[in-house]
Amino acid sequence: MTNPARGEVTLKLGEASYVLRPTFGAICEIEDAIGASLFDIGRKLERAEIPARDLLKFAQACLTHSGHKVEEAALGEAIMAQGAFEVIGPLIRFCQAYAFGGTKKKAEAAPGRSETAKTTSAPT
C-alpha cells in the first residue's frame, strides 16, 4: 500500500502496480543516468519533453531502488502499452516527493510562498 506521507507513489503498468519510494540512491542514479538534476528532469516531465530513453531510465531506477525487478526491455514494452502519459504522472509525483517530502508538506513548502501568501483575509 502506498504511503503518501513518505512520498511514495504508485506506478501502474498493465495489471501490475508498483510502489515507488524516493530514496537518495534512486535520485542519484536517475541524475547520473540522464545527466541532469531531478528538478530539470521534473520540468521536462511536466512539459512532456522527456525522451523515451530517459523516461525508461527514470522508471527503471525508481523500480529498482524500490525493490522491484523489471527487465529493461519488458519495462519499455510496458510503457509503450500503457502510454507515456500514464507513466509520466506518477514520476512527476515522485519528483515532487523528493522536492517537498511527503504530500502533507507540499502546500506549505511551495517555492515563492510567503507566510502572508498562505493566509487569506476578508476584503475591507
Residue pairs with C-beta under 8 A, 6 or more apart in sequence:
1 19
2 8
2 9
2 10
2 19
4 102
4 103
4 104
5 102
5 103
5 104
6 21
6 102
7 21
7 22
7 94
7 97
7 98
7 101
7 102
7 103
8 19
8 20
8 21
8 22
8 97
9 19
9 20
9 90
9 93
9 94
9 97
10 17
10 18
10 19
10 20
10 90
11 17
11 18
11 20
11 59
11 62
11 63
11 87
11 90
11 91
12 18
12 82
12 86
12 90
13 70
13 75
13 78
13 79
13 81
13 82
13 87
14 78
14 81
14 82
18 63
18 66
18 68
18 70
19 66
20 62
20 63
20 66
20 90
20 94
21 65
21 66
22 94
22 97
22 98
23 65
23 66
25 65
26 61
26 62
26 64
26 65
26 66
27 38
27 98
29 61
29 64
29 65
30 38
30 41
30 57
30 58
30 61
30 62
31 37
31 38
31 41
33 54
33 57
33 58
33 61
34 41
34 54
34 57
34 58
36 44
38 95
38 98
38 99
39 95
39 99
41 50
41 54
41 58
41 95
42 92
42 95
42 96
42 99
44 50
44 54
45 58
45 88
45 91
45 92
45 95
46 92
48 84
48 85
48 88
50 58
50 88
52 76
52 79
52 84
55 79
55 84
55 87
55 88
55 91
56 72
56 75
56 76
56 79
58 91
59 75
59 79
59 87
59 91
60 70
60 72
60 75
62 91
62 94
63 69
63 70
63 75
70 78
79 87
96 106
97 103
99 109
100 106
100 109
100 110
101 109
108 118
